[in-house]
Amino acid sequence: MKRTLSYLLILIIGLLLGYYSSCLRGDQPPTSTDAIEDHLIEPETAKRWNELYRTSRYNVINESLGLTDEQLDNRSTWYSLEEIEQYIAYAKRRSHELGDNLTGFRLHLAVNPEVEVVNNQGVNVGQTTIFIAPTKSTETGKAGFLNFYDDHNEDNDDIEPLERGSAGDPPHDPYSGD
C-alpha cells in the first residue's frame, strides 16, 4: 500500500511539474481574450476613422468615377460568422497539407469586374469589394500570437482566397457602431 501511494504521489508531482514547465515554455494556447484586447478600438474611434475615410477617400472615389447618389460605391463588406470559421478551418487544413505555416489573413481591396458571374451569382458590377487571403511565414520559426507587424508574412498563393462577402446594407452606409 505504501509503495502504491508513493508511486501515485510521484506520478502526480511529475504531472504537475510537466504541466508547469509546459506553461513556462508557452506551449499552452491563450485561455482568454486578454491578448486581443490591446488591439481593440472603441466604437467612437471606429466611427471617427470611418468618417475620415469618407471625407478623404470615399467622396473622391465616387466623384472620380462620376457616380450619382444612387450608384455610390460600396464601403463595407459582410461575412457571416460561419463563413469566417469555415474559411479559417479550410486555410489551416490546406496549410498543413502543403507544409506551410499559416500566420494570418490579409484583407485585399478589389473591384468587382464589369461582367462576371461567380458561383452562379451576379456580382455588384464595378463596386469595391474585399477578399481574404491566407498568409504564410517565409521564416522557419513558429509565428507568434497576434503577429500584426511581422514583415515575413506573404500571401499564400497556393490556397484559394475567400471571395467577397456581401455588400453593406445599403452598401454606402457608414459604420454605425451601435
N, CA, C and O of each residue as an XYZ file, in Angstrom:
712
protein
N       0.822     -1.187      0.000
C       0.000      0.000      0.000
C       0.870      1.255      0.000
O       0.602      2.213     -0.725
N       1.950      1.231      0.853
C       2.844      2.384      0.892
C       3.500      2.604     -0.467
O       3.651      3.737     -0.923
N       3.878      1.523     -1.092
C       4.525      1.616     -2.400
C       3.572      2.227     -3.430
O       3.994      3.068     -4.223
N       2.321      1.831     -3.436
C       1.325      2.362     -4.364
C       1.117      3.846     -4.128
O       1.051      4.614     -5.088
N       1.012      4.267     -2.885
C       0.851      5.677     -2.569
C       2.077      6.481     -3.011
O       1.947      7.596     -3.517
N       3.262      5.908     -2.816
C       4.491      6.594     -3.238
C       4.504      6.767     -4.753
O       4.839      7.843     -5.248
N       4.146      5.723     -5.490
C       4.104      5.820     -6.947
C       3.064      6.847     -7.400
O       3.300      7.629     -8.321
N       1.915      6.826     -6.736
C       0.862      7.765     -7.074
C       1.307      9.204     -6.799
O       1.045     10.094     -7.608
N       1.969      9.438     -5.680
C       2.476     10.765     -5.337
C       3.532     11.212     -6.348
O       3.525     12.365     -6.779
N       4.429     10.321     -6.726
C       5.456     10.640     -7.720
C       4.809     10.964     -9.065
O       5.236     11.894     -9.751
N       3.791     10.211     -9.443
C       3.090     10.452    -10.694
C       2.412     11.829    -10.685
O       2.508     12.575    -11.659
N       1.740     12.158     -9.603
C       1.062     13.452     -9.507
C       2.077     14.588     -9.552
O       1.865     15.574    -10.258
N       3.158     14.467     -8.822
C       4.203     15.500     -8.831
C       4.792     15.632    -10.234
O       5.016     16.747    -10.704
N       5.040     14.527    -10.896
C       5.572     14.557    -12.263
C       4.624     15.245    -13.234
O       5.055     16.045    -14.064
N       3.334     14.936    -13.134
C       2.351     15.579    -13.998
C       2.288     17.081    -13.739
O       2.234     17.869    -14.683
N       2.296     17.479    -12.482
C       2.259     18.900    -12.145
C       3.503     19.622    -12.656
O       3.403     20.722    -13.200
N       4.678     19.007    -12.482
C       5.914     19.619    -12.988
C       5.904     19.715    -14.510
O       6.335     20.719    -15.076
N       5.414     18.673    -15.167
C       5.335     18.704    -16.627
C       4.396     19.791    -17.117
O       4.702     20.502    -18.074
N       3.253     19.917    -16.461
C       2.297     20.966    -16.842
C       2.899     22.339    -16.588
O       2.801     23.225    -17.436
N       3.524     22.524    -15.423
C       4.115     23.812    -15.080
C       5.222     24.197    -16.068
O       5.306     25.351    -16.488
N       6.065     23.237    -16.436
C       7.165     23.560    -17.359
C       6.625     23.858    -18.757
O       7.181     24.703    -19.459
N       5.548     23.177    -19.178
C       4.982     23.494    -20.499
C       4.366     24.880    -20.504
O       4.408     25.569    -21.524
N       3.795     25.303    -19.382
C       3.250     26.658    -19.288
C       4.370     27.688    -19.357
O       4.211     28.742    -19.972
N       5.498     27.385    -18.727
C       6.634     28.303    -18.770
C       7.183     28.439    -20.184
O       7.641     29.514    -20.571
N       7.140     27.348    -20.964
C       7.632     27.388    -22.340
C       6.637     28.071    -23.266
O       6.967     28.373    -24.413
N       5.441     28.314    -22.792
C       4.433     28.966    -23.624
C       3.716     28.003    -24.545
O       3.159     28.435    -25.554
N       3.707     26.716    -24.241
C       3.047     25.734    -25.102
C       1.530     25.784    -25.009
O       0.840     25.240    -25.872
N       1.008     26.421    -23.987
C      -0.431     26.454    -23.800
C      -1.038     27.601    -24.604
O      -0.511     28.713    -24.589
N      -2.129     27.341    -25.297
C      -2.798     28.430    -26.033
C      -3.423     29.403    -25.049
O      -3.705     29.036    -23.908
N      -3.642     30.633    -25.476
C      -4.293     31.585    -24.586
C      -5.675     31.071    -24.197
O      -6.405     30.541    -25.035
N      -6.030     31.228    -22.927
C      -7.314     30.739    -22.453
C      -8.322     31.856    -22.301
O      -9.440     31.618    -21.844
N      -7.952     33.070    -22.674
C      -8.889     34.179    -22.589
C      -8.669     35.098    -23.782
O      -7.823     34.844    -24.639
N      -9.435     36.152    -23.815
C      -9.295     37.127    -24.900
C      -8.372     38.275    -24.515
O      -8.312     39.283    -25.220
N      -7.653     38.135    -23.406
C      -6.790     39.226    -22.946
C      -5.805     39.680    -24.008
O      -5.558     40.880    -24.135
N      -5.232     38.757    -24.778
C      -4.214     39.118    -25.769
C      -4.775     40.003    -26.872
O      -4.059     40.850    -27.406
N      -6.030     39.822    -27.219
C      -6.624     40.606    -28.308
C      -7.061     41.983    -27.833
O      -7.179     42.907    -28.638
N      -7.302     42.131    -26.539
C      -7.865     43.377    -26.030
C      -6.979     44.591    -26.283
O      -7.488     45.708    -26.371
N      -5.669     44.403    -26.403
C      -4.766     45.522    -26.705
C      -4.971     46.040    -28.128
O      -4.504     47.131    -28.457
N      -5.656     45.282    -28.966
C      -5.824     45.645    -30.376
C      -7.260     46.060    -30.713
O      -7.590     46.254    -31.883
N      -8.098     46.193    -29.709
C      -9.476     46.610    -29.930
C      -9.560     48.131    -29.900
O      -8.778     48.795    -29.219
N     -10.516     48.671    -30.645
C     -10.749     50.112    -30.612
C     -12.183     50.368    -30.172
O     -13.065     49.533    -30.371
N     -12.399     51.501    -29.588
C     -13.741     51.890    -29.151
C     -14.613     52.160    -30.378
O     -14.102     52.593    -31.410
N     -15.918     51.911    -30.280
C     -16.811     52.224    -31.398
C     -16.703     53.680    -31.849
O     -16.798     53.958    -33.044
N     -16.507     54.600    -30.928
C     -16.365     56.011    -31.309
C     -15.121     56.233    -32.160
O     -15.141     57.049    -33.082
N     -14.040     55.516    -31.862
C     -12.818     55.608    -32.671
C     -13.088     55.060    -34.066
O     -12.662     55.650    -35.059
N     -13.800     53.925    -34.147
C     -14.142     53.348    -35.448
C     -14.991     54.319    -36.259
O     -14.786     54.467    -37.463
N     -15.939     54.977    -35.609
C     -16.779     55.962    -36.308
C     -15.918     57.105    -36.854
O     -16.104     57.549    -37.987
N     -14.973     57.573    -36.031
C     -14.101     58.674    -36.450
C     -13.236     58.250    -37.645
O     -13.095     59.001    -38.610
N     -12.664     57.055    -37.574
C     -11.836     56.556    -38.677
C     -12.668     56.384    -39.937
O     -12.213     56.717    -41.031
N     -13.892     55.863    -39.794
C     -14.768     55.658    -40.936
C     -15.151     56.991    -41.568
O     -15.217     57.103    -42.792
N     -15.399     57.984    -40.752
C     -15.722     59.314    -41.270
C     -14.510     59.919    -41.979
O     -14.664     60.587    -43.002
N     -13.324     59.696    -41.454
C     -12.110     60.176    -42.107
C     -11.947     59.517    -43.482
O     -11.545     60.176    -44.441
N     -12.253     58.239    -43.575
C     -12.230     57.552    -44.869
C     -13.220     58.208    -45.834
O     -12.893     58.470    -46.991
N     -14.442     58.469    -45.338
C     -15.464     59.062    -46.197
C     -15.019     60.422    -46.723
O     -15.163     60.708    -47.912
N     -14.482     61.258    -45.845
C     -14.134     62.614    -46.267
C     -12.839     62.683    -47.057
O     -12.668     63.595    -47.866
N     -11.924     61.748    -46.847
C     -10.635     61.831    -47.544
C     -10.522     60.914    -48.760
O      -9.675     61.154    -49.620
N     -11.355     59.866    -48.858
C     -11.215     58.917    -49.959
C     -12.534     58.551    -50.640
O     -12.626     58.547    -51.867
N     -13.543     58.246    -49.845
C     -14.799     57.747    -50.399
C     -15.421     58.746    -51.371
O     -15.825     58.376    -52.474
N     -15.495     59.995    -50.966
C     -16.069     61.006    -51.857
C     -15.218     61.180    -53.116
O     -15.757     61.377    -54.205
N     -13.904     61.109    -52.973
C     -13.010     61.237    -54.131
C     -13.242     60.080    -55.104
O     -13.265     60.285    -56.317
N     -13.412     58.879    -54.580
C     -13.680     57.710    -55.432
C     -14.985     57.912    -56.201
O     -15.023     57.755    -57.421
N     -16.045     58.259    -55.486
C     -17.348     58.449    -56.138
C     -17.304     59.557    -57.180
O     -17.849     59.411    -58.273
N     -16.652     60.668    -56.838
C     -16.572     61.794    -57.775
C     -15.724     61.442    -58.996
O     -16.086     61.783    -60.122
N     -14.602     60.763    -58.780
C     -13.728     60.432    -59.913
C     -14.370     59.431    -60.856
O     -14.071     59.421    -62.050
N     -15.256     58.584    -60.327
C     -15.968     57.615    -61.166
C     -17.257     58.196    -61.733
O     -17.937     57.551    -62.530
N     -17.590     59.411    -61.322
C     -18.816     60.059    -61.812
C     -20.084     59.367    -61.339
O     -21.076     59.325    -62.067
N     -20.064     58.827    -60.130
C     -21.225     58.096    -59.615
C     -22.248     59.050    -59.029
O     -21.897     60.053    -58.407
N     -23.516     58.727    -59.233
C     -24.610     59.525    -58.668
C     -24.925     58.992    -57.273
O     -24.357     57.988    -56.843
N     -25.831     59.666    -56.570
C     -26.212     59.226    -55.226
C     -26.803     57.819    -55.225
O     -26.699     57.103    -54.229
N     -27.417     57.424    -56.324
C     -27.996     56.076    -56.423
C     -26.945     55.018    -56.749
O     -27.207     53.825    -56.595
N     -25.772     55.432    -57.192
C     -24.739     54.490    -57.633
C     -23.532     54.456    -56.700
O     -22.530     53.834    -57.051
N     -23.576     55.083    -55.549
C     -22.400     55.208    -54.698
C     -21.682     53.873    -54.513
O     -22.305     52.812    -54.460
N     -20.359     53.957    -54.418
C     -19.530     52.767    -54.274
C     -19.793     52.083    -52.932
O     -20.234     52.711    -51.969
N     -19.517     50.809    -52.896
C     -19.629     50.029    -51.673
C     -18.541     50.464    -50.694
O     -17.414     50.742    -51.104
N     -18.870     50.524    -49.409
C     -17.851     50.894    -48.430
C     -17.775     49.932    -47.257
O     -17.131     50.228    -46.251
N     -18.427     48.787    -47.378
C     -18.310     47.763    -46.337
C     -18.595     46.401    -46.948
O     -19.272     46.294    -47.970
N     -18.078     45.378    -46.318
C     -18.315     44.006    -46.766
C     -18.636     43.172    -45.537
O     -18.010     43.335    -44.490
N     -19.599     42.288    -45.661
C     -20.057     41.475    -44.536
C     -19.811     40.005    -44.832
O     -20.080     39.529    -45.935
N     -19.294     39.285    -43.828
C     -19.141     37.835    -43.875
C     -19.861     37.270    -42.658
O     -19.793     37.854    -41.576
N     -20.544     36.152    -42.818
C     -21.186     35.520    -41.669
C     -20.115     34.874    -40.789
O     -19.025     34.544    -41.258
N     -20.435     34.705    -39.534
C     -19.518     34.037    -38.606
C     -19.184     32.638    -39.115
O     -18.035     32.202    -39.044
N     -20.190     31.941    -39.627
C     -19.981     30.589    -40.139
C     -18.996     30.578    -41.315
O     -18.124     29.713    -41.389
N     -19.142     31.548    -42.240
C     -18.207     31.625    -43.377
C     -16.771     31.820    -42.900
O     -15.853     31.154    -43.378
N     -16.589     32.735    -41.958
C     -15.247     33.025    -41.450
C     -14.664     31.805    -40.748
O     -13.510     31.448    -40.984
N     -15.450     31.164    -39.890
C     -14.963     29.975    -39.177
C     -14.612     28.854    -40.146
O     -13.589     28.188    -39.984
N     -15.466     28.640    -41.162
C     -15.192     27.589    -42.144
C     -13.942     27.910    -42.953
O     -13.146     27.021    -43.254
N     -13.772     29.182    -43.305
C     -12.589     29.543    -44.092
C     -11.320     29.400    -43.268
O     -10.296     28.955    -43.788
N     -11.367     29.767    -42.006
C     -10.188     29.588    -41.143
C      -9.837     28.107    -41.067
O      -8.669     27.743    -41.203
N     -10.832     27.249    -40.853
C     -10.588     25.802    -40.791
C     -10.021     25.288    -42.117
O      -9.094     24.478    -42.122
N     -10.572     25.754    -43.235
C     -10.079     25.362    -44.557
C      -8.627     25.782    -44.744
O      -7.800     24.980    -45.180
N      -8.311     27.036    -44.416
C      -6.948     27.541    -44.600
C      -5.964     26.793    -43.707
O      -4.840     26.515    -44.123
N      -6.372     26.468    -42.492
C      -5.496     25.689    -41.594
C      -5.221     24.301    -42.182
O      -4.084     23.828    -42.199
N      -6.300     23.659    -42.666
C      -6.144     22.310    -43.243
C      -5.236     22.339    -44.470
O      -4.321     21.524    -44.586
N      -5.488     23.284    -45.393
C      -4.681     23.374    -46.612
C      -3.221     23.720    -46.292
O      -2.304     23.170    -46.902
N      -3.010     24.625    -45.344
C      -1.640     24.979    -44.956
C      -0.909     23.760    -44.421
O       0.255     23.527    -44.747
N      -1.601     22.986    -43.598
C      -0.998     21.761    -43.051
C      -0.666     20.784    -44.177
O       0.423     20.211    -44.205
N      -1.610     20.594    -45.107
C      -1.376     19.689    -46.238
C      -0.179     20.133    -47.074
O       0.573     19.299    -47.578
N      -0.003     21.452    -47.220
C       1.089     21.994    -48.032
C       2.398     22.125    -47.257
O       3.441     22.427    -47.838
N       2.342     21.897    -45.947
C       3.540     22.046    -45.121
C       3.900     23.499    -44.872
O       5.047     23.809    -44.550
N       2.928     24.393    -45.018
C       3.154     25.820    -44.793
C       2.753     26.209    -43.375
O       1.998     25.501    -42.708
N       3.270     27.341    -42.934
C       2.953     27.866    -41.623
C       1.959     29.011    -41.791
O       2.351     30.131    -42.120
N       0.669     28.734    -41.567
C      -0.363     29.759    -41.673
C      -0.136     30.784    -40.571
O      -0.156     30.450    -39.386
N       0.083     32.045    -40.971
C       0.381     33.093    -39.986
C      -0.768     34.056    -39.787
O      -0.786     34.786    -38.795
N      -1.726     34.084    -40.693
C      -2.838     35.008    -40.554
C      -3.568     35.176    -41.858
O      -3.516     34.315    -42.736
N      -4.262     36.312    -41.979
C      -5.059     36.594    -43.164
C      -4.890     38.054    -43.544
O      -4.804     38.926    -42.679
N      -4.845     38.312    -44.829
C      -4.758     39.687    -45.339
C      -6.053     39.990    -46.084
O      -6.514     39.190    -46.898
N      -6.633     41.148    -45.800
C      -7.842     41.592    -46.490
C      -7.418     42.522    -47.610
O      -6.765     43.539    -47.377
N      -7.796     42.162    -48.828
C      -7.431     42.948    -50.012
C      -8.641     43.700    -50.536
O      -9.721     43.127    -50.679
N      -8.462     44.976    -50.819
C      -9.496     45.734    -51.525
C      -9.463     45.320    -52.985
O      -8.394     45.072    -53.542
N     -10.625     45.245    -53.599
C     -10.712     44.847    -55.008
C     -11.955     45.509    -55.609
O     -12.725     46.168    -54.911
N     -12.130     45.320    -56.907
C     -13.306     45.832    -57.606
C     -13.930     44.674    -58.366
O     -13.247     43.934    -59.074
N     -15.256     44.527    -58.205
C     -15.967     43.521    -58.981
C     -15.883     43.894    -60.455
O     -16.177     45.036    -60.809
N     -15.489     42.959    -61.332
C     -15.377     43.263    -62.760
C     -16.709     43.716    -63.348
O     -17.769     43.540    -62.749
N     -16.620     44.303    -64.537
C     -17.826     44.831    -65.184
C     -18.832     43.737    -65.514
O     -20.037     43.941    -65.366
N     -18.358     42.590    -65.955
C     -19.265     41.494    -66.273
C     -18.659     40.230    -65.679
O     -17.594     39.778    -66.100
N     -19.347     39.672    -64.701
C     -18.838     38.446    -64.108
C     -19.935     37.760    -63.327
O     -20.761     38.406    -62.681
N     -19.931     36.455    -63.396
C     -20.790     35.636    -62.561
C     -19.858     34.723    -61.782
O     -19.057     33.993    -62.367
N     -19.965     34.768    -60.465
C     -19.127     33.949    -59.591
C     -20.027     33.000    -58.828
O     -20.991     33.427    -58.192
N     -19.717     31.714    -58.889
C     -20.526     30.703    -58.199
C     -22.012     30.855    -58.523
O     -22.863     30.796    -57.635
N     -22.309     31.053    -59.808
C     -23.679     31.169    -60.318
C     -24.448     32.363    -59.745
O     -25.679     32.367    -59.752
N     -23.733     33.367    -59.252
C     -24.389     34.562    -58.723
C     -23.835     35.782    -59.428
O     -22.642     35.853    -59.722
N     -24.712     36.749    -59.700
C     -24.246     38.016    -60.228
C     -23.521     38.779    -59.130
O     -23.746     38.530    -57.946
N     -22.669     39.691    -59.511
C     -21.939     40.486    -58.525
C     -22.306     41.958    -58.685
O     -22.877     42.359    -59.699
N     -21.979     42.742    -57.691
C     -22.201     44.188    -57.758
C     -21.158     44.771    -58.698
O     -20.045     45.096    -58.286
N     -21.529     44.897    -59.955
C     -20.612     45.314    -61.008
C     -19.970     46.657    -60.678
O     -20.655     47.626    -60.353
N     -18.655     46.695    -60.766
C     -17.905     47.920    -60.575
C     -17.790     48.403    -59.144
O     -17.208     49.460    -58.902
N     -18.329     47.658    -58.182
C     -18.304     48.068    -56.784
C     -17.022     47.594    -56.092
O     -16.462     46.553    -56.435
N     -16.577     48.373    -55.120
C     -15.456     47.956    -54.283
C     -15.882     46.739    -53.481
O     -17.021     46.659    -53.022
N     -14.979     45.804    -53.315
C     -15.240     44.617    -52.509
C     -13.956     44.260    -51.761
O     -12.945     44.951    -51.887
N     -14.002     43.200    -50.998
C     -12.842     42.708    -50.251
C     -12.772     41.211    -50.461
O     -13.800     40.536    -50.510
N     -11.552     40.685    -50.586
C     -11.380     39.236    -50.478
C     -10.307     38.972    -49.439
O      -9.451     39.818    -49.179
N     -10.363     37.791    -48.853
C      -9.472     37.433    -47.748
C      -8.500     36.371    -48.234
O      -8.908     35.337    -48.763
N      -7.206     36.634    -48.049
C      -6.171     35.690    -48.475
C      -5.352     35.236    -47.268
O      -4.973     36.061    -46.436
N      -5.078     33.942    -47.162
C      -4.231     33.468    -46.066
C      -2.783     33.886    -46.304
O      -2.353     34.062    -47.443
N      -2.049     34.040    -45.219
C      -0.623     34.361    -45.325
C       0.197     33.234    -44.723
O      -0.278     32.455    -43.897
N       1.442     33.175    -45.166
C       2.359     32.173    -44.622
C       3.655     32.867    -44.259
O       3.982     33.935    -44.776
N       4.376     32.240    -43.366
C       5.647     32.787    -42.926
C       6.740     32.375    -43.894
O       6.796     31.231    -44.344
N       7.602     33.323    -44.205
C       8.767     32.994    -45.026
C       9.954     32.667    -44.140
O      11.037     32.355    -44.635
N       9.755     32.737    -42.832
C      10.774     32.358    -41.855
C      10.522     30.919    -41.444
O       9.426     30.396    -41.648
N      11.523     30.280    -40.869
C      11.351     28.894    -40.446
C      10.791     28.777    -39.039
O      10.370     27.690    -38.645
N      10.770     29.856    -38.269
C      10.260     29.837    -36.902
C       8.744     29.793    -36.862
O       8.072     29.970    -37.878
N       8.222     29.555    -35.674
C       6.785     29.494    -35.472
C       6.237     30.908    -35.326
O       6.829     31.735    -34.634
N       5.119     31.187    -35.967
C       4.507     32.513    -35.888
C       3.958     32.744    -34.492
O       3.399     31.831    -33.885
N       4.110     33.932    -33.986
C       3.604     34.284    -32.669
C       2.150     34.685    -32.731
O       1.609     34.931    -33.810
N       1.523     34.751    -31.584
C       0.122     35.164    -31.491
C       0.035     36.658    -31.760
O       0.798     37.433    -31.184
N      -0.877     37.071    -32.617
C      -1.084     38.474    -32.979
C       0.155     39.104    -33.595
O       0.614     40.154    -33.145
N       0.698     38.460    -34.628
C       1.861     38.980    -35.350
C       1.421     40.034    -36.350
O       1.502     39.808    -37.558
N       0.958     41.183    -35.872
C       0.423     42.186    -36.778
C       1.490     42.836    -37.639
O       1.198     43.217    -38.772
N       2.705     42.978    -37.152
C       3.705     43.760    -37.856
C       4.884     42.925    -38.333
O       5.963     43.466    -38.574
N       4.698     41.637    -38.470
C       5.765     40.764    -38.924
C       5.938     40.939    -40.429
O       5.014     40.675    -41.198
N       7.114     41.380    -40.845
C       7.388     41.618    -42.262
C       7.551     40.328    -43.052
O       7.686     40.374    -44.275
N       7.542     39.189    -42.390
C       7.816     37.926    -43.070
C       6.545     37.151    -43.411
O       6.599     35.940    -43.625
N       5.412     37.834    -43.464
C       4.157     37.192    -43.854
C       3.845     37.553    -45.293
O       3.747     38.730    -45.640
N       3.691     36.549    -46.120
C       3.355     36.800    -47.523
C       2.086     36.042    -47.865
O       1.768     35.028    -47.243
N       1.361     36.544    -48.861
C       0.163     35.841    -49.304
C       0.540     34.435    -49.738
O       1.566     34.228    -50.385
N      -0.294     33.475    -49.379
C      -0.068     32.098    -49.781
C      -0.894     31.820    -51.030
O      -2.080     31.500    -50.946
N      -0.257     31.946    -52.185
C      -0.948     31.782    -53.466
C      -1.345     30.338    -53.758
O      -2.022     30.070    -54.750
N      -0.926     29.406    -52.899
C      -1.298     28.006    -53.090
C      -2.655     27.677    -52.479
O      -3.176     26.578    -52.671
N      -3.232     28.636    -51.740
C      -4.541     28.445    -51.112
C      -5.492     29.507    -51.652
O      -5.158     30.692    -51.684
N      -6.667     29.080    -52.071
C      -7.632     29.987    -52.672
C      -8.131     30.999    -51.646
O      -8.479     30.623    -50.526
N      -8.170     32.286    -52.017
C      -8.743     33.295    -51.120
C     -10.251     33.128    -50.998
O     -10.895     32.509    -51.844
N     -10.802     33.696    -49.922
C     -12.253     33.721    -49.734
C     -12.804     34.900    -50.505
O     -12.382     36.040    -50.313
N     -13.767     34.607    -51.393
C     -14.317     35.664    -52.248
C     -15.008     36.737    -51.417
O     -15.200     36.613    -50.208
N     -15.371     37.802    -52.137
C     -16.015     38.923    -51.483
C     -17.214     38.444    -50.677
O     -17.872     37.464    -51.026
N     -17.478     39.155    -49.599
C     -18.661     38.859    -48.803
C     -19.845     39.584    -49.391
O     -19.853     39.913    -50.577
N     -20.836     39.834    -48.578
C     -21.998     40.591    -49.014
C     -21.726     42.070    -48.807
O     -21.046     42.457    -47.857
N     -22.259     42.895    -49.701
C     -22.109     44.339    -49.551
C     -22.886     44.783    -48.327
O     -23.802     44.097    -47.875
N     -22.513     45.939    -47.796
C     -23.261     46.506    -46.682
C     -24.715     46.722    -47.090
O     -25.046     46.602    -48.269
N     -25.570     47.034    -46.150
C     -26.993     47.199    -46.451
C     -27.474     48.524    -45.900
O     -27.742     48.602    -44.701
N     -27.602     49.589    -46.712
C     -27.121     49.639    -48.088
C     -25.600     49.722    -48.122
O     -24.968     50.026    -47.110
N     -25.016     49.453    -49.280
C     -23.562     49.335    -49.350
C     -22.803     50.625    -49.069
O     -21.599     50.580    -48.814
N     -23.465     51.758    -49.108
C     -22.742     53.010    -48.907
C     -22.964     53.606    -47.518
O     -22.509     54.719    -47.252
N     -23.664     52.877    -46.613
C     -23.869     53.394    -45.265
C     -22.572     53.346    -44.470
O     -21.757     52.442    -44.659
N     -22.376     54.318    -43.577
C     -21.176     54.338    -42.748
C     -21.264     53.339    -41.600
O     -22.321     52.763    -41.344
N     -20.147     53.140    -40.917
C     -20.100     52.314    -39.716
C     -20.987     52.961    -38.665
O     -20.878     54.161    -38.412
N     -21.874     52.165    -38.044
C     -22.800     52.743    -37.073
C     -22.282     52.620    -35.654
O     -22.532     53.495    -34.826
N     -21.551     51.526    -35.356
C     -21.006     51.344    -34.020
C     -22.056     51.140    -32.948
O     -21.751     51.239    -31.759
N     -23.284     50.858    -33.343
C     -24.356     50.670    -32.355
C     -24.424     49.242    -31.885
O     -25.267     48.905    -31.054
